[in-house]
Amino acid sequence: MFRIYPGLQRALTCFVLLCALTGQACAEIASAAGSLLTELESPATSKLEELVKKGSNLKAVEGFASYYARRFEGRRTTSGHRYLPERMTAAHHSLPIGTVVRVVNPATSQEVNVTVNDRCARKPYPFIDLSRAAAKKIGLWGKGRIKVVIIPLLEDPA
């Protein structure tokens, strides 16, 4: 739900009352102000608003994704676990280990939720390195690198 700042609500209320007290034909303005208040107070309904509500204080960013090379299979990750290509995991240079991240392919609207369990090289642009299973799920497999939206989440979505 959107939060209305008390100052804005008071200003709209005062404006409606001023119009009513001055006797001017402000019915249209009052109804517009009332509908604005109703719209601001109504709960979020779109998918994007739901993601924003679920999301963390870290911002969603557009960036690039690639996937782990075969040679990393079985090696230890930064978290201490071994890299298994069938798991939904990823490497990121700065997100905390254990963060669940939604990676969306905007070209196809395919998405995958992965857990950050490793570090990758720092790049001058947002970047995430996905496991083989995650790469296949969003249509990255065989392409090398694609543009994606990276959305950090607070909790594992069910």
N, C-alpha and C positions, 0 to 999 in steps of 0.2 A: 504494500500500500504506500502511496506517496505521502510524504509528510508536508503539511502546509505550515509555513512559517507563521508564527502568531502575528507578526507585523503585517504580512500580506492579507491574512484573514481579516484583521481589524480594518485595514484600509478598504477592502472590498465591502465590508459591512458598513463602514462609515459612508462610503460613496452611495450605497443603496439607500441608506437612511437620509442622506442629504438630498438625494433626488426626490424621495417621498415627501420630505418636509418642505421643499421649495415649490411643490405643486407642479413641477414640470412633468411632461409626459415622458417618464423614464421607464415605462413598463418594459420596453424592449431591452434597455440597458440593464435593468435589474434582472430580467430573466437570463440575459447573457452572462451576467456576473454569477447568478445562481447556478447556471449550467456549468460555468467554469469551476466553481467550488465543487460541484458534484463530480465533475470529471477528475479533478485533482484528488478527491477523496476515494474514488472508486478503486477497487483492487486491480492489480495488474493482471492482464489476461493474455497478452501475446507471448509467444515462445521466447522472444528476446528478453522481455521483461522478467520472465520466470528465470532465465539464465542469470540475469543480473542479480535477482534476489538470492539465488543459490550461490552465486560467485563469491570469491574472496575479495579482499581489498586490493589484490593484485589485478591489474587491468588486462583485458583481453587484447591481444596484439596480432597483427597480420605478420606472418613471417614465412619461413621455409621449413620443410620437413624432408628428411632423408631416412634411410634405414640402416641398421647395423650390417656390416660386412660379415660374410660367413666365417671369417677367421676369428671373430670374437665369441663364437658359440662355445659355451662351457667356461669361459673366463670369468673371474670374479669382477663384480661391479663395485662401484664406490660404496654401496650399501652393505657389501659383504656377500650378497647372494650371487649365484652364478647366472650368467646370461643364458636364458632359455628362449629360443626364438618363438615358441608357441604361446608365451605369456604376453599379456598386454602391459608392456613396460616401455620406458623411454629414458633418454639421457637429455639433460638440459644443463646449461652452464651456470645458472644462478637460482633457479627455483629450489626450494628446500627438498631434501630427499624425503620421499613419502607423500609428496603432494600429488593429488589426483588432478589430471589435466584433461580437458576435452579438446581434441584436435579435430577441426572441421575442414573438409575439402570444399571450398566455396564453389568450385566448378561443378561438382556432382552432388553436393549437400550430404555426402557421406560423412559420418563422424564416428569417433572412437574415444573411449575413456581409457587413459593409461596412467600408470603410477610411475613417477620419476624415481628411479633407483640408481642412476649413474650420472656422471658428469661428462660433458663433451667439450671440445675446444671452443673458446670464446670467439664469436664472429661479430662483425660490425653491424649485423642485422639480427632480428629475432630468429632463433633456430632451434629445432628439436629433432632428435635422432630416435626413430621408432624401432620397435622390435619387428621381426618379419610378419608376425600375425597381425599386428596393428597396421602395418604398411599395406597388407593385402586388404584389410577391412575398409580402408578409405581410398583404395584405388591408386596407391603409390607404387605398388610392387612392379618392378621392371622399368620404372620411369626415372629413377635416380634421385630427383628432387622436384617437389611441387610447392606451390604457394598454398598456405593453410592459415587458419585462424586458430590461435592458441589461447584457450580459456582456462585459467587456473580455477579449480573448484575447492570449496572448503571440505566437503565430505564426499565419500563414495556414493554416487547416485544409485538408487536401487532400481 
